[in-house]
């Protein structure tokens, strides 16, 4: 073989080797990510209209519980009544008090440790409260280790305002929504 062909072959071999290494690294990283989500979260499909207009039926969500501490306004996925999976927004934290004024269409919150109720300013809700929706007495105090959740479609959501649904125990939270990835045109990071 002519010596001037050897460098061309070695450059070609080097390029193939680098491509194979790059592909193997990509497979490793994807496998690690999938394993993390297999043990700390998952992919969920929105099935109800209780989170309209924020989330619509058939949208796909990436959810994680890795290093997660529940916070007010987080959208969470959890196991609820009859072991069914729900998607709602955290409104009240442990020790908070909530009061509902349907006549004004406002939810009032007294955060744990504060003395006064303040109206919640929620740009994400579909419509303000228009009618009594639930059977719990108002105001309500969120128990330790629990979270008060509501759907963004306040007038079309069964949530913590009903005694049969109740507050959500931390142990039932599967994770918070990180990403809406389908449909791709509505790709959204929730953080």
Secondary structure, DSSP 8 states (H G I E B T S, - for coil): --HHHHHHHHHHHHHHHHHHHHHHHHHHHHHHHHHHHHHHEEEEE--SSTTTTTS-TT-EEEEE-TT----TT-EEEEE-GGG-EEEEEEEE-TT-EEEEETTTTEEEEE-TT-SS-EE---TT-SS---S----S-SSEE--TTEEEEE-SSGGG--STTSTTT--EEGGGEEEEEEEEEESGGG-EE--
